Amino acid sequence: MEQTKLTPSGRPFDIHERLLLFACDIVRVTQFLHTRGPIARQLSYQILNAGTSVGSNAEEADGASSHNDFIAKNRIALKEAKETRRSSTRSSRNPTN
């Protein structure tokens, strides 16, 4: 079994491994938001969809048919990551009981 290489900060070096950990964190955040009321629950769906698709889009980019296709698919992954950040920031600034 291959051991995961780590950066000096202790994070996985491989981007796909890091995106998998990110998706797992997103699932945990979503589960928490479901307990925080109807507005937080609605935001959690958006966070879940965008946050878990980042890794899928990055994986798809690896199978791109051309350099331009690779760039385009990674741009989609970046947009999804930015949407996740925007949604999670919005939910943290508007706490509910």
TIMI-2910 file (N, C-alpha, C, CB; in pm, 1 decimal, decimal comma, always signed):
<rs>
+----------+----------+----------+----------+----------+----------+----------+----------+----------+----------+----------+----------+------+
!      n_x !      n_y !      n_z !     ca_x !     ca_y !     ca_z !      c_x !      c_y !      c_z !     cb_x !     cb_y !     cb_z ! resn !
+----------+----------+----------+----------+----------+----------+----------+----------+----------+----------+----------+----------+------+
!    +84,9 !   -118,5 !     +0,0 !     +0,0 !     +0,0 !     +0,0 !    +88,7 !   +123,8 !     +0,0 !    -96,2 !     +0,4 !   +122,5 !  Met !
!    +57,5 !   +216,4 !    -87,3 !   +137,6 !   +337,5 !   -100,5 !   +102,6 !   +436,5 !    +10,5 !   +116,2 !   +401,9 !   -238,8 !  Glu !
!   +206,0 !   +491,9 !    +73,1 !   +184,1 !   +588,0 !   +181,0 !   +169,3 !   +728,6 !   +122,2 !   +301,1 !   +583,3 !   +283,8 !  Gln !
!    +77,5 !   +805,3 !   +177,7 !    +52,0 !   +940,9 !   +129,7 !   +167,3 !  +1032,1 !   +169,3 !    -81,8 !   +995,1 !   +185,7 !  Thr !
!   +218,0 !  +1107,8 !    +71,1 !   +322,5 !  +1204,9 !    +99,4 !   +259,1 !  +1329,6 !   +158,9 !   +403,1 !  +1239,3 !    -28,6 !  Lys !
!   +325,6 !  +1388,8 !   +256,8 !   +272,4 !  +1506,3 !   +325,0 !   +359,5 !  +1627,8 !   +300,2 !   +260,2 !  +1480,5 !   +474,3 !  Leu !
!   +296,8 !  +1743,5 !   +302,4 !   +369,9 !  +1869,3 !   +293,9 !   +428,2 !  +1899,9 !   +432,2 !   +277,0 !  +1986,0 !   +244,0 !  Thr !
!   +514,4 !  +2001,2 !   +444,4 !   +567,4 !  +2037,1 !   +577,0 !   +459,3 !  +2073,8 !   +678,6 !   +663,0 !  +2152,6 !   +563,4 !  Pro !
!   +343,9 !  +2120,5 !   +630,9 !   +234,7 !  +2155,5 !   +722,1 !   +152,1 !  +2033,8 !   +763,3 !   +144,1 !  +2258,8 !   +657,4 !  Ser !
!   +186,2 !  +1915,6 !   +710,4 !   +115,9 !  +1794,0 !   +745,9 !     -2,7 !  +1762,3 !   +656,4 !    +70,1 !  +1803,3 !   +885,5 !  Gly !
!    -22,7 !  +1839,1 !   +552,4 !   -132,6 !  +1815,4 !   +459,3 !    -86,6 !  +1720,8 !   +348,3 !   -183,9 !  +1949,2 !   +399,5 !  Arg !
!   -180,8 !  +1645,7 !   +291,2 !   -143,9 !  +1559,0 !   +178,4 !    -93,3 !  +1642,6 !    +61,3 !   -264,4 !  +1472,5 !   +134,1 !  Pro !
!     +9,3 !  +1592,8 !     -5,9 !    +67,3 !  +1664,0 !   -118,9 !    -20,4 !  +1651,1 !   -242,9 !   +207,6 !  +1611,6 !   -148,0 !  Phe !
!    -79,2 !  +1535,8 !   -262,0 !   -160,2 !  +1509,4 !   -380,4 !   -289,7 !  +1590,4 !   -376,0 !   -191,3 !  +1359,2 !   -392,0 !  Asp !
!   -317,3 !  +1665,4 !   -481,6 !   -435,5 !  +1751,6 !   -485,2 !   -564,1 !  +1670,5 !   -476,0 !   -436,0 !  +1835,5 !   -612,6 !  Ile !
!   -566,1 !  +1552,5 !   -535,2 !   -687,4 !  +1471,3 !   -531,0 !   -714,4 !  +1420,7 !   -389,2 !   -675,8 !  +1353,0 !   -628,2 !  His !
!   -608,6 !  +1388,1 !   -317,5 !   -624,5 !  +1347,8 !   -177,8 !   -674,8 !  +1465,9 !    -94,3 !   -490,4 !  +1294,3 !   -120,7 !  Glu !
!   -621,5 !  +1583,4 !   -119,5 !   -665,9 !  +1702,7 !    -47,1 !   -811,7 !  +1735,5 !    -77,8 !   -577,1 !  +1822,3 !    -82,2 !  Arg !
!   -852,4 !  +1717,7 !   -202,6 !   -991,6 !  +1744,9 !   -239,4 !  -1086,6 !  +1641,3 !   -179,7 !  -1006,7 !  +1747,6 !   -391,7 !  Leu !
!  -1040,0 !  +1518,4 !   -163,0 !  -1121,0 !  +1417,8 !    -95,6 !  -1142,3 !  +1456,4 !    +50,9 !  -1054,5 !  +1278,9 !   -105,9 !  Leu !
!  -1036,5 !  +1499,8 !   +117,1 !  -1049,4 !  +1545,7 !   +256,0 !  -1140,9 !  +1667,9 !   +265,2 !   -910,9 !  +1579,2 !   +314,7 !  Leu !
!  -1131,1 !  +1756,3 !   +167,3 !  -1217,8 !  +1873,8 !   +161,5 !  -1364,5 !  +1831,0 !   +151,0 !  -1179,2 !  +1963,9 !    +41,8 !  Phe !
!  -1393,0 !  +1735,5 !    +63,2 !  -1530,4 !  +1686,7 !    +46,8 !  -1582,7 !  +1625,4 !   +177,0 !  -1537,3 !  +1583,0 !    -67,1 !  Ala !
!  -1495,7 !  +1552,8 !   +248,4 !  -1536,7 !  +1494,7 !   +377,3 !  -1568,4 !  +1604,8 !   +478,1 !  -1426,0 !  +1401,9 !   +433,1 !  Cys !
!  -1489,1 !  +1711,4 !   +478,4 !  -1516,6 !  +1825,4 !   +565,9 !  -1649,3 !  +1891,2 !   +529,3 !  -1402,7 !  +1928,0 !   +557,9 !  Asp !
!  -1676,6 !  +1902,1 !   +400,5 !  -1801,4 !  +1961,6 !   +354,0 !  -1920,8 !  +1879,7 !   +402,4 !  -1802,3 !  +1972,0 !   +200,4 !  Ile !
!  -1909,7 !  +1749,0 !   +398,2 !  -2018,6 !  +1663,2 !   +445,5 !  -2042,7 !  +1687,1 !   +594,5 !  -1986,2 !  +1513,6 !   +419,1 !  Val !
!  -1935,3 !  +1698,9 !   +673,4 !  -1950,5 !  +1724,3 !   +817,3 !  -2015,9 !  +1860,5 !   +842,3 !  -1813,3 !  +1717,8 !   +888,0 !  Arg !
!  -1976,6 !  +1962,4 !   +768,1 !  -2036,4 !  +2094,9 !   +782,2 !  -2184,7 !  +2089,4 !   +746,6 !  -1963,2 !  +2197,8 !   +693,1 !  Val !
!  -2216,7 !  +2017,5 !   +640,8 !  -2355,9 !  +2004,4 !   +598,8 !  -2439,6 !  +1937,3 !   +706,9 !  -2365,0 !  +1925,2 !   +468,5 !  Thr !
!  -2386,0 !  +1832,7 !   +766,9 !  -2458,6 !  +1764,7 !   +874,0 !  -2482,8 !  +1859,3 !   +991,4 !  -2381,1 !  +1640,4 !   +921,0 !  Gln !
!  -2384,8 !  +1942,2 !  +1024,0 !  -2401,5 !  +2039,4 !  +1131,5 !  -2508,7 !  +2142,4 !  +1095,5 !  -2268,2 !  +2109,6 !  +1161,3 !  Phe !
!  -2503,2 !  +2194,2 !   +973,1 !  -2598,9 !  +2297,3 !   +932,2 !  -2742,9 !  +2245,9 !   +933,1 !  -2563,6 !  +2348,8 !   +793,2 !  Leu !
!  -2760,4 !  +2117,9 !   +910,5 !  -2895,5 !  +2061,0 !   +913,9 !  -2959,2 !  +2073,4 !  +1051,2 !  -2892,0 !  +1915,2 !   +872,4 !  His !
!  -2879,2 !  +2090,3 !  +1154,1 !  -2932,5 !  +2103,3 !  +1289,8 !  -2959,0 !  +2248,1 !  +1328,1 !  -2836,9 !  +2041,4 !  +1389,2 !  Thr !
!  -2927,9 !  +2342,2 !  +1239,9 !  -2931,9 !  +2483,6 !  +1273,7 !  -3052,9 !  +2558,2 !  +1220,4 !  -2810,3 !  +2548,7 !  +1223,8 !  Arg !
!  -3151,9 !  +2489,6 !  +1169,4 !  -3273,2 !  +2557,0 !  +1124,2 !  -3292,8 !  +2549,4 !   +974,7 !  -3270,6 !  +2699,9 !  +1166,3 !  Gly !
!  -3408,8 !  +2596,0 !   +927,5 !  -3444,2 !  +2580,0 !   +786,1 !  -3357,1 !  +2660,9 !   +689,1 !  -3587,2 !  +2619,1 !   +766,7 !  Pro !
!  -3315,0 !  +2778,6 !   +727,5 !  -3231,0 !  +2859,4 !   +637,5 !  -3093,5 !  +2795,6 !   +623,6 !  -3217,8 !  +3005,1 !   +689,7 !  Ile !
!  -3035,5 !  +2756,7 !   +735,5 !  -2904,4 !  +2690,6 !   +732,3 !  -2913,9 !  +2559,2 !   +654,7 !  -2852,2 !  +2664,6 !   +876,5 !  Ala !
!  -3024,3 !  +2488,8 !   +670,1 !  -3043,5 !  +2362,9 !   +597,8 !  -3043,2 !  +2388,5 !   +447,5 !  -3175,5 !  +2294,4 !   +640,6 !  Arg !
!  -3113,2 !  +2492,7 !   +404,4 !  -3117,6 !  +2524,9 !   +261,3 !  -2978,3 !  +2561,8 !   +209,4 !  -3216,4 !  +2640,7 !   +235,1 !  Gln !
!  -2905,2 !  +2641,1 !   +285,1 !  -2768,5 !  +2675,7 !   +244,8 !  -2679,6 !  +2552,5 !   +240,5 !  -2709,1 !  +2779,4 !   +340,3 !  Leu !
!  -2704,8 !  +2458,1 !   +329,1 !  -2620,6 !  +2338,3 !   +334,0 !  -2628,4 !  +2259,0 !   +204,1 !  -2661,5 !  +2249,6 !   +451,3 !  Ser !
!  -2743,5 !  +2258,6 !   +138,7 !  -2755,6 !  +2185,8 !    +11,9 !  -2665,7 !  +2247,6 !    -94,5 !  -2901,8 !  +2185,1 !    -36,4 !  Tyr !
!  -2662,6 !  +2380,2 !    -98,4 !  -2577,6 !  +2449,2 !   -195,1 !  -2430,4 !  +2422,7 !   -165,4 !  -2605,8 !  +2600,5 !   -193,6 !  Gln !
!  -2393,8 !  +2427,4 !    -37,2 !  -2255,5 !  +2400,6 !     +2,2 !  -2217,7 !  +2257,2 !    -32,0 !  -2235,7 !  +2426,7 !   +152,9 !  Ile !
!  -2306,7 !  +2163,5 !     -5,8 !  -2279,8 !  +2023,1 !    -34,3 !  -2260,0 !  +1999,5 !   -183,7 !  -2393,5 !  +1935,9 !    +17,8 !  Leu !
!  -2348,6 !  +2054,9 !   -264,7 !  -2338,1 !  +2034,4 !   -409,8 !  -2209,6 !  +2093,2 !   -466,4 !  -2457,9 !  +2096,2 !   -480,6 !  Asn !
!  -2180,6 !  +2216,9 !   -430,1 !  -2061,0 !  +2281,8 !   -484,2 !  -1933,7 !  +2219,9 !   -425,9 !  -2064,5 !  +2432,9 !   -455,2 !  Ala !
!  -1932,7 !  +2196,8 !   -295,5 !  -1811,3 !  +2149,0 !   -229,1 !  -1769,2 !  +2010,1 !   -269,0 !  -1830,0 !  +2152,4 !    -83,3 !  Gly !
!  -1865,4 !  +1922,7 !   -292,6 !  -1828,8 !  +1786,4 !   -330,4 !  -1800,5 !  +1772,3 !   -479,4 !  -1938,7 !  +1691,1 !   -290,8 !  Thr !
!  -1841,0 !  +1869,3 !   -559,5 !  -1814,8 !  +1860,1 !   -703,5 !  -1674,6 !  +1909,0 !   -740,4 !  -1918,7 !  +1940,4 !   -780,3 !  Ser !
!  -1606,8 !  +1977,7 !   -649,9 !  -1472,5 !  +2028,4 !   -680,0 !  -1379,8 !  +1912,8 !   -714,9 !  -1415,8 !  +2108,6 !   -560,3 !  Val !
!  -1378,1 !  +1811,1 !   -630,8 !  -1291,1 !  +1695,6 !   -655,2 !  -1329,1 !  +1620,3 !   -781,0 !  -1295,0 !  +1601,6 !   -537,3 !  Gly !
!  -1459,3 !  +1608,2 !   -806,7 !  -1504,7 !  +1539,0 !   -927,2 !  -1458,2 !  +1611,9 !  -1052,6 !  -1657,5 !  +1526,1 !   -927,3 !  Ser !
!  -1468,4 !  +1744,1 !  -1049,6 !  -1424,5 !  +1822,0 !  -1165,8 !  -1273,2 !  +1814,3 !  -1184,9 !  -1467,5 !  +1968,0 !  -1150,9 !  Asn !
!  -1198,8 !  +1811,7 !  -1075,9 !  -1052,6 !  +1798,9 !  -1085,9 !  -1015,6 !  +1661,7 !  -1141,8 !   -985,7 !  +1820,3 !   -947,1 !  Ala !
!  -1084,9 !  +1557,5 !  -1099,5 !  -1060,2 !  +1423,0 !  -1153,1 !  -1092,5 !  +1418,9 !  -1302,3 !  -1144,5 !  +1317,1 !  -1077,0 !  Glu !
!  -1201,5 !  +1482,5 !  -1339,3 !  -1239,8 !  +1485,3 !  -1480,2 !  -1136,4 !  +1559,2 !  -1563,8 !  -1376,8 !  +1550,5 !  -1496,8 !  Glu !
!  -1077,3 !  +1661,4 !  -1506,4 !   -974,1 !  +1737,5 !  -1578,1 !   -853,6 !  +1649,8 !  -1609,7 !   -930,1 !  +1859,5 !  -1495,6 !  Ala !
!   -823,9 !  +1554,0 !  -1522,2 !   -711,0 !  +1464,3 !  -1549,1 !   -732,0 !  +1381,7 !  -1675,2 !   -688,4 !  +1371,7 !  -1430,8 !  Asp !
!   -856,9 !  +1356,3 !  -1709,8 !   -886,1 !  +1279,5 !  -1830,2 !   -918,4 !  +1366,2 !  -1950,0 !   -999,6 !  +1186,7 !  -1804,7 !  Gly !
!   -879,8 !  +1492,3 !  -1944,2 !   -911,8 !  +1585,8 !  -2052,4 !   -847,6 !  +1541,7 !  -2183,3 !   -865,5 !  +1727,7 !  -2016,4 !  Ala !
!   -914,5 !  +1573,6 !  -2292,2 !   -866,6 !  +1533,5 !  -2423,7 !   -763,1 !  +1629,2 !  -2482,1 !   -982,3 !  +1521,9 !  -2517,6 !  Ser !
!   -750,9 !  +1747,9 !  -2424,0 !   -652,8 !  +1845,1 !  -2472,4 !   -612,7 !  +1937,4 !  -2358,1 !   -709,4 !  +1927,0 !  -2591,8 !  Ser !
!   -510,4 !  +2015,5 !  -2382,4 !   -466,0 !  +2111,1 !  -2281,0 !   -576,1 !  +2213,0 !  -2251,6 !   -337,4 !  +2183,0 !  -2327,2 !  His !
!   -642,9 !  +2260,9 !  -2356,1 !   -751,1 !  +2358,3 !  -2336,9 !   -867,1 !  +2297,8 !  -2258,0 !   -801,4 !  +2409,7 !  -2472,6 !  Asn !
!   -897,4 !  +2171,3 !  -2283,3 !  -1001,9 !  +2101,6 !  -2209,1 !   -961,1 !  +2087,8 !  -2061,6 !  -1029,5 !  +1961,9 !  -2271,8 !  Asp !
!   -834,4 !  +2056,5 !  -2037,6 !   -781,1 !  +2045,2 !  -1901,3 !   -798,3 !  +2177,7 !  -1826,0 !   -631,2 !  +2004,1 !  -1904,6 !  Phe !
!   -762,9 !  +2286,8 !  -1891,1 !   -774,9 !  +2420,0 !  -1830,6 !   -921,9 !  +2451,7 !  -1802,0 !   -713,3 !  +2528,4 !  -1923,5 !  Ile !
!  -1008,6 !  +2424,0 !  -1897,6 !  -1151,0 !  +2454,7 !  -1881,4 !  -1211,2 !  +2376,8 !  -1764,4 !  -1227,7 !  +2422,8 !  -2010,9 !  Ala !
!  -1177,5 !  +2250,9 !  -1751,7 !  -1233,8 !  +2169,0 !  -1643,6 !  -1179,7 !  +2211,1 !  -1507,9 !  -1203,8 !  +2021,0 !  -1667,6 !  Lys !
!  -1053,6 !  +2250,2 !  -1502,9 !   -998,8 !  +2299,8 !  -1376,9 !  -1058,3 !  +2434,5 !  -1339,8 !   -847,4 !  +2310,6 !  -1385,5 !  Asn !
!  -1093,3 !  +2514,5 !  -1438,1 !  -1162,0 !  +2641,5 !  -1409,4 !  -1299,6 !  +2616,4 !  -1348,6 !  -1175,9 !  +2725,8 !  -1537,8 !  Arg !
!  -1366,7 !  +2514,0 !  -1396,5 !  -1496,3 !  +2478,5 !  -1338,6 !  -1477,9 !  +2436,8 !  -1193,6 !  -1564,0 !  +2365,1 !  -1419,5 !  Ile !
!  -1374,3 !  +2357,2 !  -1166,1 !  -1346,0 !  +2315,1 !  -1028,0 !  -1318,5 !  +2436,8 !   -939,9 !  -1225,1 !  +2217,7 !  -1024,0 !  Ala !
!  -1243,7 !  +2532,5 !   -992,4 !  -1214,3 !  +2654,3 !   -916,4 !  -1341,7 !  +2734,2 !   -888,7 !  -1113,0 !  +2741,4 !   -992,4 !  Leu !
!  -1429,2 !  +2744,0 !   -987,8 !  -1555,9 !  +2815,3 !   -967,2 !  -1639,7 !  +2748,8 !   -858,7 !  -1635,6 !  +2821,8 !  -1098,0 !  Lys !
!  -1642,4 !  +2616,8 !   -858,0 !  -1717,5 !  +2544,5 !   -755,6 !  -1656,3 !  +2568,0 !   -617,1 !  -1720,9 !  +2393,6 !   -787,7 !  Glu !
!  -1523,5 !  +2572,0 !   -610,3 !  -1456,4 !  +2598,6 !   -482,3 !  -1490,0 !  +2739,4 !   -432,8 !  -1302,7 !  +2582,1 !   -496,6 !  Ala !
!  -1491,8 !  +2835,3 !   -523,6 !  -1526,8 !  +2972,1 !   -485,0 !  -1672,7 !  +2981,7 !   -440,9 !  -1500,8 !  +3068,5 !   -601,3 !  Lys !
!  -1761,6 !  +2908,5 !   -508,1 !  -1901,9 !  +2908,6 !   -467,8 !  -1917,0 !  +2848,4 !   -328,3 !  -1987,7 !  +2830,8 !   -569,6 !  Glu !
!  -1841,2 !  +2743,7 !   -300,2 !  -1844,5 !  +2681,9 !   -168,0 !  -1799,0 !  +2780,3 !    -62,1 !  -1756,8 !  +2556,4 !   -164,7 !  Thr !
!  -1690,0 !  +2850,8 !    -90,0 !  -1640,0 !  +2949,9 !     +5,6 !  -1742,7 !  +3059,6 !    +28,6 !  -1508,2 !  +3011,0 !    -43,9 !  Arg !
!  -1802,1 !  +3107,0 !    -78,9 !  -1902,1 !  +3213,7 !    -68,6 !  -2023,6 !  +3167,7 !    +12,9 !  -1946,5 !  +3259,0 !   -209,0 !  Arg !
!  -2071,2 !  +3048,7 !    -13,5 !  -2188,0 !  +2997,6 !    +58,9 !  -2157,1 !  +2971,3 !   +205,0 !  -2238,7 !  +2870,3 !     -6,1 !  Ser !
!  -2040,1 !  +2916,6 !   +233,1 !  -2006,5 !  +2887,0 !   +372,4 !  -1981,3 !  +3015,7 !   +450,1 !  -1883,2 !  +2795,3 !   +380,0 !  Ser !
!  -1927,5 !  +3116,3 !   +385,3 !  -1907,6 !  +3245,6 !   +451,4 !  -2042,4 !  +3309,0 !   +482,3 !  -1822,2 !  +3340,3 !   +363,2 !  Thr !
!  -2134,1 !  +3298,9 !   +388,2 !  -2267,8 !  +3354,2 !   +407,5 !  -2336,9 !  +3285,2 !   +524,7 !  -2352,0 !  +3339,2 !   +279,0 !  Arg !
!  -2323,3 !  +3153,9 !   +535,2 !  -2390,2 !  +3082,6 !   +644,0 !  -2324,6 !  +3111,2 !   +778,8 !  -2389,6 !  +2932,4 !   +616,9 !  Ser !
!  -2195,1 !  +3136,0 !   +781,6 !  -2128,6 !  +3164,7 !   +909,3 !  -2153,7 !  +3308,1 !   +956,5 !  -1978,4 !  +3140,4 !   +896,5 !  Ser !
!  -2183,6 !  +3397,6 !   +864,5 !  -2212,0 !  +3537,9 !   +902,3 !  -2355,8 !  +3559,0 !   +942,8 !  -2178,9 !  +3631,3 !   +787,6 !  Arg !
!  -2440,8 !  +3462,6 !   +914,1 !  -2582,2 !  +3472,7 !   +949,8 !  -2618,3 !  +3355,7 !  +1040,0 !  -2672,7 !  +3474,9 !   +822,8 !  Asn !
!  -2567,8 !  +3356,9 !  +1164,2 !  -2596,0 !  +3243,1 !  +1251,8 !  -2744,6 !  +3236,3 !  +1286,6 !  -2512,0 !  +3252,2 !  +1380,3 !  Pro !
!  -2792,2 !  +3114,7 !  +1299,9 !  -2930,3 !  +3092,2 !  +1340,0 !  -2930,3 !  +3017,9 !  +1472,8 !  -3008,6 !  +3012,6 !  +1231,2 !  Thr !
!  -3041,9 !  +3018,3 !  +1539,4 !  -3050,0 !  +2952,2 !  +1670,8 !  -3056,6 !  +2805,3 !  +1658,6 !  -3168,3 !  +2999,7 !  +1747,7 !  Asn !
+----------+----------+----------+----------+----------+----------+----------+----------+----------+----------+----------+----------+------+
</rs>
